[in-house]
Amino acid sequence: MKTAWRVILGIVLVLLGALALLQNFGQIRFEGTIWGLVFGLIFAGAGAGFMVSFFQNRQTNWWATIPGLTLLGLGVMIVLGALNFQPDELLATIFLGSIGASFWLVYFTDRTRWWAIIPGGVLVSVAALVLVESAENWAVVVLFGGMAATFALVALLTLPGEKQRTWAWYPAAVMAILAVIMGITAGPLPGIIFPILLIAAGLVMVGYTVFVKRST
């Protein structure tokens, strides 16, 4: 079992090399649904090989999750594309989401690798952006909101005895402010958010005047 992933990857490389040679000599043309399925399964097989390596030794071979889930996501995307799966945005979301998931798996395998939260969160945010890009007003809000949540998690997910990562609150706050600004000016609910902010600001002023000023 320790060498199984190398055998899988070796077979995949041989297949890719053989197909490339056949194409160069004009023996085959990679067109149509069948070839899409073939290449999708090849990439998925390569990803499976890396994942076998990861599960054999999760602490040492943690890196294998990144090419593993990336290639699996690519394989799924190619297969679904060959089958004319709709909508197209979901295909890109699956691929980007699989890359993001690989970094989250790196983090949950060993929580001292907190750095993996950043690419994991950003890629998942971009995947969500692609999914909702048809709703233009939502897209940027989702992106900045997701990145704000990512850096907030960097700050919050600290282990006992680990140095606090308070620096992460600064980019989290900036991204959150940008998300709010975009939501107000060009977001999906500008006609609702702005009045709510006005009401909230008014209530704060009234409450401060009535309860705080009178008590002093």
PyMOL commands that place a pseudoatom at each C-alpha (Angstrom):
pseudoatom trace, name=CA, resn=MET, resi=1, chain=A, elem=C, hetatm=0, pos=[0.000, 0.000, 0.000]
pseudoatom trace, name=CA, resn=LYS, resi=2, chain=A, elem=C, hetatm=0, pos=[2.885, 2.410, 0.641]
pseudoatom trace, name=CA, resn=THR, resi=3, chain=A, elem=C, hetatm=0, pos=[3.773, 2.431, -3.050]
pseudoatom trace, name=CA, resn=ALA, resi=4, chain=A, elem=C, hetatm=0, pos=[0.229, 2.259, -4.419]
pseudoatom trace, name=CA, resn=TRP, resi=5, chain=A, elem=C, hetatm=0, pos=[0.043, 5.986, -5.119]
pseudoatom trace, name=CA, resn=ARG, resi=6, chain=A, elem=C, hetatm=0, pos=[3.276, 5.846, -7.137]
pseudoatom trace, name=CA, resn=VAL, resi=7, chain=A, elem=C, hetatm=0, pos=[1.856, 3.001, -9.239]
pseudoatom trace, name=CA, resn=ILE, resi=8, chain=A, elem=C, hetatm=0, pos=[-1.339, 4.986, -9.892]
pseudoatom trace, name=CA, resn=LEU, resi=9, chain=A, elem=C, hetatm=0, pos=[0.581, 8.112, -10.842]
pseudoatom trace, name=CA, resn=GLY, resi=10, chain=A, elem=C, hetatm=0, pos=[2.953, 6.093, -13.005]
pseudoatom trace, name=CA, resn=ILE, resi=11, chain=A, elem=C, hetatm=0, pos=[0.061, 4.574, -14.939]
pseudoatom trace, name=CA, resn=VAL, resi=12, chain=A, elem=C, hetatm=0, pos=[-1.516, 8.011, -15.388]
pseudoatom trace, name=CA, resn=LEU, resi=13, chain=A, elem=C, hetatm=0, pos=[1.747, 9.457, -16.728]
pseudoatom trace, name=CA, resn=VAL, resi=14, chain=A, elem=C, hetatm=0, pos=[2.132, 6.553, -19.163]
pseudoatom trace, name=CA, resn=LEU, resi=15, chain=A, elem=C, hetatm=0, pos=[-1.417, 7.074, -20.424]
pseudoatom trace, name=CA, resn=LEU, resi=16, chain=A, elem=C, hetatm=0, pos=[-0.930, 10.807, -20.885]
pseudoatom trace, name=CA, resn=GLY, resi=17, chain=A, elem=C, hetatm=0, pos=[2.376, 10.272, -22.678]
pseudoatom trace, name=CA, resn=ALA, resi=18, chain=A, elem=C, hetatm=0, pos=[0.905, 7.634, -24.994]
pseudoatom trace, name=CA, resn=LEU, resi=19, chain=A, elem=C, hetatm=0, pos=[-2.080, 9.824, -25.858]
pseudoatom trace, name=CA, resn=ALA, resi=20, chain=A, elem=C, hetatm=0, pos=[0.203, 12.794, -26.532]
pseudoatom trace, name=CA, resn=LEU, resi=21, chain=A, elem=C, hetatm=0, pos=[2.329, 10.717, -28.910]
pseudoatom trace, name=CA, resn=LEU, resi=22, chain=A, elem=C, hetatm=0, pos=[-0.721, 9.431, -30.769]
pseudoatom trace, name=CA, resn=GLN, resi=23, chain=A, elem=C, hetatm=0, pos=[-1.983, 12.978, -31.202]
pseudoatom trace, name=CA, resn=ASN, resi=24, chain=A, elem=C, hetatm=0, pos=[1.395, 14.197, -32.474]
pseudoatom trace, name=CA, resn=PHE, resi=25, chain=A, elem=C, hetatm=0, pos=[1.479, 11.442, -35.096]
pseudoatom trace, name=CA, resn=GLY, resi=26, chain=A, elem=C, hetatm=0, pos=[-2.056, 12.280, -36.170]
pseudoatom trace, name=CA, resn=GLN, resi=27, chain=A, elem=C, hetatm=0, pos=[-3.464, 8.932, -35.127]
pseudoatom trace, name=CA, resn=ILE, resi=28, chain=A, elem=C, hetatm=0, pos=[-6.229, 10.351, -32.949]
pseudoatom trace, name=CA, resn=ARG, resi=29, chain=A, elem=C, hetatm=0, pos=[-7.996, 13.643, -32.320]
pseudoatom trace, name=CA, resn=PHE, resi=30, chain=A, elem=C, hetatm=0, pos=[-9.139, 14.515, -28.846]
pseudoatom trace, name=CA, resn=GLU, resi=31, chain=A, elem=C, hetatm=0, pos=[-12.670, 15.607, -29.620]
pseudoatom trace, name=CA, resn=GLY, resi=32, chain=A, elem=C, hetatm=0, pos=[-16.127, 14.666, -28.412]
pseudoatom trace, name=CA, resn=THR, resi=33, chain=A, elem=C, hetatm=0, pos=[-17.706, 13.456, -25.220]
pseudoatom trace, name=CA, resn=ILE, resi=34, chain=A, elem=C, hetatm=0, pos=[-15.729, 10.210, -25.004]
pseudoatom trace, name=CA, resn=TRP, resi=35, chain=A, elem=C, hetatm=0, pos=[-12.365, 11.958, -24.898]
pseudoatom trace, name=CA, resn=GLY, resi=36, chain=A, elem=C, hetatm=0, pos=[-13.670, 14.415, -22.341]
pseudoatom trace, name=CA, resn=LEU, resi=37, chain=A, elem=C, hetatm=0, pos=[-14.653, 11.487, -20.137]
pseudoatom trace, name=CA, resn=VAL, resi=38, chain=A, elem=C, hetatm=0, pos=[-11.291, 9.802, -20.726]
pseudoatom trace, name=CA, resn=PHE, resi=39, chain=A, elem=C, hetatm=0, pos=[-9.233, 12.837, -19.753]
pseudoatom trace, name=CA, resn=GLY, resi=40, chain=A, elem=C, hetatm=0, pos=[-11.502, 13.622, -16.827]
pseudoatom trace, name=CA, resn=LEU, resi=41, chain=A, elem=C, hetatm=0, pos=[-11.017, 10.117, -15.448]
pseudoatom trace, name=CA, resn=ILE, resi=42, chain=A, elem=C, hetatm=0, pos=[-7.263, 10.316, -16.031]
pseudoatom trace, name=CA, resn=PHE, resi=43, chain=A, elem=C, hetatm=0, pos=[-6.940, 13.528, -14.027]
pseudoatom trace, name=CA, resn=ALA, resi=44, chain=A, elem=C, hetatm=0, pos=[-9.242, 12.150, -11.337]
pseudoatom trace, name=CA, resn=GLY, resi=45, chain=A, elem=C, hetatm=0, pos=[-7.074, 9.024, -11.201]
pseudoatom trace, name=CA, resn=ALA, resi=46, chain=A, elem=C, hetatm=0, pos=[-3.957, 11.145, -10.720]
pseudoatom trace, name=CA, resn=GLY, resi=47, chain=A, elem=C, hetatm=0, pos=[-5.719, 13.014, -7.912]
pseudoatom trace, name=CA, resn=ALA, resi=48, chain=A, elem=C, hetatm=0, pos=[-6.723, 9.729, -6.324]
pseudoatom trace, name=CA, resn=GLY, resi=49, chain=A, elem=C, hetatm=0, pos=[-3.071, 8.665, -6.380]
pseudoatom trace, name=CA, resn=PHE, resi=50, chain=A, elem=C, hetatm=0, pos=[-2.053, 11.725, -4.372]
pseudoatom trace, name=CA, resn=MET, resi=51, chain=A, elem=C, hetatm=0, pos=[-4.920, 11.193, -1.941]
pseudoatom trace, name=CA, resn=VAL, resi=52, chain=A, elem=C, hetatm=0, pos=[-3.803, 7.590, -1.370]
pseudoatom trace, name=CA, resn=SER, resi=53, chain=A, elem=C, hetatm=0, pos=[-0.392, 9.003, -0.473]
pseudoatom trace, name=CA, resn=PHE, resi=54, chain=A, elem=C, hetatm=0, pos=[-2.014, 11.446, 1.966]
pseudoatom trace, name=CA, resn=PHE, resi=55, chain=A, elem=C, hetatm=0, pos=[-4.086, 8.808, 3.748]
pseudoatom trace, name=CA, resn=GLN, resi=56, chain=A, elem=C, hetatm=0, pos=[-1.046, 6.536, 4.098]
pseudoatom trace, name=CA, resn=ASN, resi=57, chain=A, elem=C, hetatm=0, pos=[0.698, 9.140, 6.254]
pseudoatom trace, name=CA, resn=ARG, resi=58, chain=A, elem=C, hetatm=0, pos=[-1.328, 12.266, 6.982]
pseudoatom trace, name=CA, resn=GLN, resi=59, chain=A, elem=C, hetatm=0, pos=[1.373, 14.016, 8.966]
pseudoatom trace, name=CA, resn=THR, resi=60, chain=A, elem=C, hetatm=0, pos=[4.220, 13.551, 6.503]
pseudoatom trace, name=CA, resn=ASN, resi=61, chain=A, elem=C, hetatm=0, pos=[2.296, 13.589, 3.237]
pseudoatom trace, name=CA, resn=TRP, resi=62, chain=A, elem=C, hetatm=0, pos=[-0.054, 16.488, 4.057]
pseudoatom trace, name=CA, resn=TRP, resi=63, chain=A, elem=C, hetatm=0, pos=[1.157, 18.273, 0.916]
pseudoatom trace, name=CA, resn=ALA, resi=64, chain=A, elem=C, hetatm=0, pos=[-0.462, 15.577, -1.256]
pseudoatom trace, name=CA, resn=THR, resi=65, chain=A, elem=C, hetatm=0, pos=[-3.926, 16.933, -0.507]
pseudoatom trace, name=CA, resn=ILE, resi=66, chain=A, elem=C, hetatm=0, pos=[-3.235, 20.026, -2.636]
pseudoatom trace, name=CA, resn=PRO, resi=67, chain=A, elem=C, hetatm=0, pos=[-2.474, 18.286, -5.964]
pseudoatom trace, name=CA, resn=GLY, resi=68, chain=A, elem=C, hetatm=0, pos=[-4.835, 15.451, -4.970]
pseudoatom trace, name=CA, resn=LEU, resi=69, chain=A, elem=C, hetatm=0, pos=[-8.027, 17.452, -4.516]
pseudoatom trace, name=CA, resn=THR, resi=70, chain=A, elem=C, hetatm=0, pos=[-7.027, 19.880, -7.278]
pseudoatom trace, name=CA, resn=LEU, resi=71, chain=A, elem=C, hetatm=0, pos=[-6.724, 17.085, -9.835]
pseudoatom trace, name=CA, resn=LEU, resi=72, chain=A, elem=C, hetatm=0, pos=[-9.879, 15.394, -8.567]
pseudoatom trace, name=CA, resn=GLY, resi=73, chain=A, elem=C, hetatm=0, pos=[-11.762, 18.681, -8.941]
pseudoatom trace, name=CA, resn=LEU, resi=74, chain=A, elem=C, hetatm=0, pos=[-10.296, 19.174, -12.412]
pseudoatom trace, name=CA, resn=GLY, resi=75, chain=A, elem=C, hetatm=0, pos=[-11.316, 15.655, -13.399]
pseudoatom trace, name=CA, resn=VAL, resi=76, chain=A, elem=C, hetatm=0, pos=[-14.877, 16.172, -12.151]
pseudoatom trace, name=CA, resn=MET, resi=77, chain=A, elem=C, hetatm=0, pos=[-15.077, 19.495, -13.980]
pseudoatom trace, name=CA, resn=ILE, resi=78, chain=A, elem=C, hetatm=0, pos=[-13.910, 17.948, -17.271]
pseudoatom trace, name=CA, resn=VAL, resi=79, chain=A, elem=C, hetatm=0, pos=[-16.319, 15.006, -16.976]
pseudoatom trace, name=CA, resn=LEU, resi=80, chain=A, elem=C, hetatm=0, pos=[-19.292, 17.236, -16.199]
pseudoatom trace, name=CA, resn=GLY, resi=81, chain=A, elem=C, hetatm=0, pos=[-18.288, 19.609, -18.991]
pseudoatom trace, name=CA, resn=ALA, resi=82, chain=A, elem=C, hetatm=0, pos=[-18.138, 16.719, -21.457]
pseudoatom trace, name=CA, resn=LEU, resi=83, chain=A, elem=C, hetatm=0, pos=[-21.652, 15.763, -20.382]
pseudoatom trace, name=CA, resn=ASN, resi=84, chain=A, elem=C, hetatm=0, pos=[-22.815, 19.368, -20.982]
pseudoatom trace, name=CA, resn=PHE, resi=85, chain=A, elem=C, hetatm=0, pos=[-23.645, 19.886, -17.337]
pseudoatom trace, name=CA, resn=GLN, resi=86, chain=A, elem=C, hetatm=0, pos=[-25.322, 23.219, -16.604]
pseudoatom trace, name=CA, resn=PRO, resi=87, chain=A, elem=C, hetatm=0, pos=[-24.812, 25.860, -15.355]
pseudoatom trace, name=CA, resn=ASP, resi=88, chain=A, elem=C, hetatm=0, pos=[-21.247, 26.476, -16.490]
pseudoatom trace, name=CA, resn=GLU, resi=89, chain=A, elem=C, hetatm=0, pos=[-20.509, 28.600, -13.425]
pseudoatom trace, name=CA, resn=LEU, resi=90, chain=A, elem=C, hetatm=0, pos=[-20.921, 25.541, -11.219]
pseudoatom trace, name=CA, resn=LEU, resi=91, chain=A, elem=C, hetatm=0, pos=[-18.086, 23.750, -13.039]
pseudoatom trace, name=CA, resn=ALA, resi=92, chain=A, elem=C, hetatm=0, pos=[-15.579, 26.495, -12.217]
pseudoatom trace, name=CA, resn=THR, resi=93, chain=A, elem=C, hetatm=0, pos=[-16.952, 26.655, -8.676]
pseudoatom trace, name=CA, resn=ILE, resi=94, chain=A, elem=C, hetatm=0, pos=[-16.314, 22.925, -8.216]
pseudoatom trace, name=CA, resn=PHE, resi=95, chain=A, elem=C, hetatm=0, pos=[-12.731, 23.269, -9.440]
pseudoatom trace, name=CA, resn=LEU, resi=96, chain=A, elem=C, hetatm=0, pos=[-11.872, 26.338, -7.339]
pseudoatom trace, name=CA, resn=GLY, resi=97, chain=A, elem=C, hetatm=0, pos=[-13.717, 24.904, -4.352]
pseudoatom trace, name=CA, resn=SER, resi=98, chain=A, elem=C, hetatm=0, pos=[-11.718, 21.681, -4.552]
pseudoatom trace, name=CA, resn=ILE, resi=99, chain=A, elem=C, hetatm=0, pos=[-8.461, 23.641, -4.422]
pseudoatom trace, name=CA, resn=GLY, resi=100, chain=A, elem=C, hetatm=0, pos=[-9.730, 25.618, -1.450]
pseudoatom trace, name=CA, resn=ALA, resi=101, chain=A, elem=C, hetatm=0, pos=[-10.863, 22.416, 0.266]
pseudoatom trace, name=CA, resn=SER, resi=102, chain=A, elem=C, hetatm=0, pos=[-7.353, 20.987, -0.094]
pseudoatom trace, name=CA, resn=PHE, resi=103, chain=A, elem=C, hetatm=0, pos=[-5.919, 23.803, 2.041]
pseudoatom trace, name=CA, resn=TRP, resi=104, chain=A, elem=C, hetatm=0, pos=[-8.657, 23.381, 4.640]
pseudoatom trace, name=CA, resn=LEU, resi=105, chain=A, elem=C, hetatm=0, pos=[-7.768, 19.689, 4.823]
pseudoatom trace, name=CA, resn=VAL, resi=106, chain=A, elem=C, hetatm=0, pos=[-4.120, 20.674, 5.356]
pseudoatom trace, name=CA, resn=TYR, resi=107, chain=A, elem=C, hetatm=0, pos=[-5.218, 22.869, 8.261]
pseudoatom trace, name=CA, resn=PHE, resi=108, chain=A, elem=C, hetatm=0, pos=[-7.516, 20.336, 9.911]
pseudoatom trace, name=CA, resn=THR, resi=109, chain=A, elem=C, hetatm=0, pos=[-4.842, 17.643, 9.603]
pseudoatom trace, name=CA, resn=ASP, resi=110, chain=A, elem=C, hetatm=0, pos=[-2.563, 19.773, 11.769]
pseudoatom trace, name=CA, resn=ARG, resi=111, chain=A, elem=C, hetatm=0, pos=[-4.015, 22.960, 13.227]
pseudoatom trace, name=CA, resn=THR, resi=112, chain=A, elem=C, hetatm=0, pos=[-0.558, 24.459, 13.712]
pseudoatom trace, name=CA, resn=ARG, resi=113, chain=A, elem=C, hetatm=0, pos=[-0.571, 25.023, 9.948]
pseudoatom trace, name=CA, resn=TRP, resi=114, chain=A, elem=C, hetatm=0, pos=[-2.837, 28.051, 10.348]
pseudoatom trace, name=CA, resn=TRP, resi=115, chain=A, elem=C, hetatm=0, pos=[-1.402, 29.620, 7.190]
pseudoatom trace, name=CA, resn=ALA, resi=116, chain=A, elem=C, hetatm=0, pos=[-3.527, 27.198, 5.134]
pseudoatom trace, name=CA, resn=ILE, resi=117, chain=A, elem=C, hetatm=0, pos=[-6.673, 29.038, 6.297]
pseudoatom trace, name=CA, resn=ILE, resi=118, chain=A, elem=C, hetatm=0, pos=[-5.774, 32.029, 4.104]
pseudoatom trace, name=CA, resn=PRO, resi=119, chain=A, elem=C, hetatm=0, pos=[-5.528, 30.326, 0.673]
pseudoatom trace, name=CA, resn=GLY, resi=120, chain=A, elem=C, hetatm=0, pos=[-8.351, 27.983, 1.687]
pseudoatom trace, name=CA, resn=GLY, resi=121, chain=A, elem=C, hetatm=0, pos=[-10.698, 30.814, 2.604]
pseudoatom trace, name=CA, resn=VAL, resi=122, chain=A, elem=C, hetatm=0, pos=[-9.744, 33.038, -0.329]
pseudoatom trace, name=CA, resn=LEU, resi=123, chain=A, elem=C, hetatm=0, pos=[-10.226, 30.252, -2.880]
pseudoatom trace, name=CA, resn=VAL, resi=124, chain=A, elem=C, hetatm=0, pos=[-13.590, 29.278, -1.414]
pseudoatom trace, name=CA, resn=SER, resi=125, chain=A, elem=C, hetatm=0, pos=[-14.580, 32.966, -1.554]
pseudoatom trace, name=CA, resn=VAL, resi=126, chain=A, elem=C, hetatm=0, pos=[-13.557, 33.169, -5.209]
pseudoatom trace, name=CA, resn=ALA, resi=127, chain=A, elem=C, hetatm=0, pos=[-15.501, 29.964, -5.892]
pseudoatom trace, name=CA, resn=ALA, resi=128, chain=A, elem=C, hetatm=0, pos=[-18.579, 31.561, -4.319]
pseudoatom trace, name=CA, resn=LEU, resi=129, chain=A, elem=C, hetatm=0, pos=[-17.952, 34.684, -6.394]
pseudoatom trace, name=CA, resn=VAL, resi=130, chain=A, elem=C, hetatm=0, pos=[-17.966, 32.646, -9.598]
pseudoatom trace, name=CA, resn=LEU, resi=131, chain=A, elem=C, hetatm=0, pos=[-21.173, 30.920, -8.530]
pseudoatom trace, name=CA, resn=VAL, resi=132, chain=A, elem=C, hetatm=0, pos=[-23.051, 34.199, -8.021]
pseudoatom trace, name=CA, resn=GLU, resi=133, chain=A, elem=C, hetatm=0, pos=[-21.315, 36.290, -10.695]
pseudoatom trace, name=CA, resn=SER, resi=134, chain=A, elem=C, hetatm=0, pos=[-24.502, 36.401, -12.767]
pseudoatom trace, name=CA, resn=ALA, resi=135, chain=A, elem=C, hetatm=0, pos=[-25.971, 38.496, -9.943]
pseudoatom trace, name=CA, resn=GLU, resi=136, chain=A, elem=C, hetatm=0, pos=[-23.405, 41.273, -10.349]
pseudoatom trace, name=CA, resn=ASN, resi=137, chain=A, elem=C, hetatm=0, pos=[-24.429, 43.206, -7.271]
pseudoatom trace, name=CA, resn=TRP, resi=138, chain=A, elem=C, hetatm=0, pos=[-23.959, 40.166, -5.032]
pseudoatom trace, name=CA, resn=ALA, resi=139, chain=A, elem=C, hetatm=0, pos=[-20.599, 39.048, -6.408]
pseudoatom trace, name=CA, resn=VAL, resi=140, chain=A, elem=C, hetatm=0, pos=[-18.257, 41.666, -4.941]
pseudoatom trace, name=CA, resn=VAL, resi=141, chain=A, elem=C, hetatm=0, pos=[-20.091, 41.633, -1.607]
pseudoatom trace, name=CA, resn=VAL, resi=142, chain=A, elem=C, hetatm=0, pos=[-19.672, 37.852, -1.406]
pseudoatom trace, name=CA, resn=LEU, resi=143, chain=A, elem=C, hetatm=0, pos=[-15.970, 38.103, -2.279]
pseudoatom trace, name=CA, resn=PHE, resi=144, chain=A, elem=C, hetatm=0, pos=[-15.081, 40.769, 0.298]
pseudoatom trace, name=CA, resn=GLY, resi=145, chain=A, elem=C, hetatm=0, pos=[-17.350, 39.182, 2.912]
pseudoatom trace, name=CA, resn=GLY, resi=146, chain=A, elem=C, hetatm=0, pos=[-15.688, 35.810, 2.415]
pseudoatom trace, name=CA, resn=MET, resi=147, chain=A, elem=C, hetatm=0, pos=[-12.204, 37.312, 2.701]
pseudoatom trace, name=CA, resn=ALA, resi=148, chain=A, elem=C, hetatm=0, pos=[-13.225, 39.177, 5.860]
pseudoatom trace, name=CA, resn=ALA, resi=149, chain=A, elem=C, hetatm=0, pos=[-14.459, 35.890, 7.349]
pseudoatom trace, name=CA, resn=THR, resi=150, chain=A, elem=C, hetatm=0, pos=[-11.203, 34.213, 6.308]
pseudoatom trace, name=CA, resn=PHE, resi=151, chain=A, elem=C, hetatm=0, pos=[-8.966, 36.628, 8.206]
pseudoatom trace, name=CA, resn=ALA, resi=152, chain=A, elem=C, hetatm=0, pos=[-11.361, 36.622, 11.158]
pseudoatom trace, name=CA, resn=LEU, resi=153, chain=A, elem=C, hetatm=0, pos=[-10.934, 32.846, 11.348]
pseudoatom trace, name=CA, resn=VAL, resi=154, chain=A, elem=C, hetatm=0, pos=[-7.139, 33.283, 11.242]
pseudoatom trace, name=CA, resn=ALA, resi=155, chain=A, elem=C, hetatm=0, pos=[-7.463, 35.431, 14.359]
pseudoatom trace, name=CA, resn=LEU, resi=156, chain=A, elem=C, hetatm=0, pos=[-10.033, 33.255, 16.119]
pseudoatom trace, name=CA, resn=LEU, resi=157, chain=A, elem=C, hetatm=0, pos=[-8.712, 29.746, 15.441]
pseudoatom trace, name=CA, resn=THR, resi=158, chain=A, elem=C, hetatm=0, pos=[-5.743, 29.814, 17.782]
pseudoatom trace, name=CA, resn=LEU, resi=159, chain=A, elem=C, hetatm=0, pos=[-4.658, 26.858, 19.863]
pseudoatom trace, name=CA, resn=PRO, resi=160, chain=A, elem=C, hetatm=0, pos=[-4.187, 27.029, 23.659]
pseudoatom trace, name=CA, resn=GLY, resi=161, chain=A, elem=C, hetatm=0, pos=[-0.774, 28.514, 24.353]
pseudoatom trace, name=CA, resn=GLU, resi=162, chain=A, elem=C, hetatm=0, pos=[-0.382, 29.689, 20.774]
pseudoatom trace, name=CA, resn=LYS, resi=163, chain=A, elem=C, hetatm=0, pos=[0.515, 33.329, 20.098]
pseudoatom trace, name=CA, resn=GLN, resi=164, chain=A, elem=C, hetatm=0, pos=[-2.571, 35.359, 19.332]
pseudoatom trace, name=CA, resn=ARG, resi=165, chain=A, elem=C, hetatm=0, pos=[-2.793, 36.470, 15.707]
pseudoatom trace, name=CA, resn=THR, resi=166, chain=A, elem=C, hetatm=0, pos=[-4.394, 39.841, 16.411]
pseudoatom trace, name=CA, resn=TRP, resi=167, chain=A, elem=C, hetatm=0, pos=[-2.862, 41.269, 13.225]
pseudoatom trace, name=CA, resn=ALA, resi=168, chain=A, elem=C, hetatm=0, pos=[-5.459, 39.329, 11.211]
pseudoatom trace, name=CA, resn=TRP, resi=169, chain=A, elem=C, hetatm=0, pos=[-8.247, 41.556, 12.560]
pseudoatom trace, name=CA, resn=TYR, resi=170, chain=A, elem=C, hetatm=0, pos=[-6.919, 44.489, 10.509]
pseudoatom trace, name=CA, resn=PRO, resi=171, chain=A, elem=C, hetatm=0, pos=[-7.371, 42.915, 7.036]
pseudoatom trace, name=CA, resn=ALA, resi=172, chain=A, elem=C, hetatm=0, pos=[-10.619, 41.361, 8.309]
pseudoatom trace, name=CA, resn=ALA, resi=173, chain=A, elem=C, hetatm=0, pos=[-11.938, 44.802, 9.260]
pseudoatom trace, name=CA, resn=VAL, resi=174, chain=A, elem=C, hetatm=0, pos=[-10.834, 46.339, 5.954]
pseudoatom trace, name=CA, resn=MET, resi=175, chain=A, elem=C, hetatm=0, pos=[-12.514, 43.576, 3.934]
pseudoatom trace, name=CA, resn=ALA, resi=176, chain=A, elem=C, hetatm=0, pos=[-15.669, 43.811, 6.058]
pseudoatom trace, name=CA, resn=ILE, resi=177, chain=A, elem=C, hetatm=0, pos=[-15.845, 47.577, 5.535]
pseudoatom trace, name=CA, resn=LEU, resi=178, chain=A, elem=C, hetatm=0, pos=[-15.398, 47.120, 1.783]
pseudoatom trace, name=CA, resn=ALA, resi=179, chain=A, elem=C, hetatm=0, pos=[-18.178, 44.510, 1.780]
pseudoatom trace, name=CA, resn=VAL, resi=180, chain=A, elem=C, hetatm=0, pos=[-20.503, 46.902, 3.620]
pseudoatom trace, name=CA, resn=ILE, resi=181, chain=A, elem=C, hetatm=0, pos=[-19.613, 49.806, 1.300]
pseudoatom trace, name=CA, resn=MET, resi=182, chain=A, elem=C, hetatm=0, pos=[-20.230, 47.685, -1.781]
pseudoatom trace, name=CA, resn=GLY, resi=183, chain=A, elem=C, hetatm=0, pos=[-23.460, 46.427, -0.263]
pseudoatom trace, name=CA, resn=ILE, resi=184, chain=A, elem=C, hetatm=0, pos=[-24.635, 49.996, 0.313]
pseudoatom trace, name=CA, resn=THR, resi=185, chain=A, elem=C, hetatm=0, pos=[-23.508, 51.587, -2.946]
pseudoatom trace, name=CA, resn=ALA, resi=186, chain=A, elem=C, hetatm=0, pos=[-23.758, 48.781, -5.470]
pseudoatom trace, name=CA, resn=GLY, resi=187, chain=A, elem=C, hetatm=0, pos=[-25.029, 45.808, -3.526]
pseudoatom trace, name=CA, resn=PRO, resi=188, chain=A, elem=C, hetatm=0, pos=[-28.266, 43.891, -3.832]
pseudoatom trace, name=CA, resn=LEU, resi=189, chain=A, elem=C, hetatm=0, pos=[-30.180, 45.838, -1.192]
pseudoatom trace, name=CA, resn=PRO, resi=190, chain=A, elem=C, hetatm=0, pos=[-29.046, 49.490, -1.332]
pseudoatom trace, name=CA, resn=GLY, resi=191, chain=A, elem=C, hetatm=0, pos=[-32.585, 50.689, -0.813]
pseudoatom trace, name=CA, resn=ILE, resi=192, chain=A, elem=C, hetatm=0, pos=[-32.843, 48.744, 2.463]
pseudoatom trace, name=CA, resn=ILE, resi=193, chain=A, elem=C, hetatm=0, pos=[-29.325, 48.776, 3.938]
pseudoatom trace, name=CA, resn=PHE, resi=194, chain=A, elem=C, hetatm=0, pos=[-28.818, 52.542, 3.806]
pseudoatom trace, name=CA, resn=PRO, resi=195, chain=A, elem=C, hetatm=0, pos=[-32.092, 53.403, 5.614]
pseudoatom trace, name=CA, resn=ILE, resi=196, chain=A, elem=C, hetatm=0, pos=[-31.332, 50.750, 8.247]
pseudoatom trace, name=CA, resn=LEU, resi=197, chain=A, elem=C, hetatm=0, pos=[-27.933, 52.340, 8.878]
pseudoatom trace, name=CA, resn=LEU, resi=198, chain=A, elem=C, hetatm=0, pos=[-29.561, 55.743, 9.211]
pseudoatom trace, name=CA, resn=ILE, resi=199, chain=A, elem=C, hetatm=0, pos=[-32.092, 54.365, 11.708]
pseudoatom trace, name=CA, resn=ALA, resi=200, chain=A, elem=C, hetatm=0, pos=[-29.326, 52.620, 13.679]
pseudoatom trace, name=CA, resn=ALA, resi=201, chain=A, elem=C, hetatm=0, pos=[-27.228, 55.797, 13.796]
pseudoatom trace, name=CA, resn=GLY, resi=202, chain=A, elem=C, hetatm=0, pos=[-30.254, 57.808, 14.953]
pseudoatom trace, name=CA, resn=LEU, resi=203, chain=A, elem=C, hetatm=0, pos=[-31.078, 55.309, 17.700]
pseudoatom trace, name=CA, resn=VAL, resi=204, chain=A, elem=C, hetatm=0, pos=[-27.476, 55.350, 18.940]
pseudoatom trace, name=CA, resn=MET, resi=205, chain=A, elem=C, hetatm=0, pos=[-27.519, 59.164, 19.118]
pseudoatom trace, name=CA, resn=VAL, resi=206, chain=A, elem=C, hetatm=0, pos=[-30.857, 59.225, 20.936]
pseudoatom trace, name=CA, resn=GLY, resi=207, chain=A, elem=C, hetatm=0, pos=[-29.833, 56.459, 23.330]
pseudoatom trace, name=CA, resn=TYR, resi=208, chain=A, elem=C, hetatm=0, pos=[-26.514, 58.148, 24.094]
pseudoatom trace, name=CA, resn=THR, resi=209, chain=A, elem=C, hetatm=0, pos=[-28.230, 61.490, 24.733]
pseudoatom trace, name=CA, resn=VAL, resi=210, chain=A, elem=C, hetatm=0, pos=[-31.069, 60.117, 26.849]
pseudoatom trace, name=CA, resn=PHE, resi=211, chain=A, elem=C, hetatm=0, pos=[-29.324, 57.456, 28.926]
pseudoatom trace, name=CA, resn=VAL, resi=212, chain=A, elem=C, hetatm=0, pos=[-25.626, 58.364, 29.021]
pseudoatom trace, name=CA, resn=LYS, resi=213, chain=A, elem=C, hetatm=0, pos=[-25.738, 62.153, 29.155]
pseudoatom trace, name=CA, resn=ARG, resi=214, chain=A, elem=C, hetatm=0, pos=[-28.517, 62.211, 31.769]
pseudoatom trace, name=CA, resn=SER, resi=215, chain=A, elem=C, hetatm=0, pos=[-26.623, 59.789, 34.022]
pseudoatom trace, name=CA, resn=THR, resi=216, chain=A, elem=C, hetatm=0, pos=[-23.527, 61.999, 34.053]
for i in range(1, 216): cmd.bond("trace and resi %d" % i, "trace and resi %d" % (i + 1))
show_as sticks, trace
zoom trace
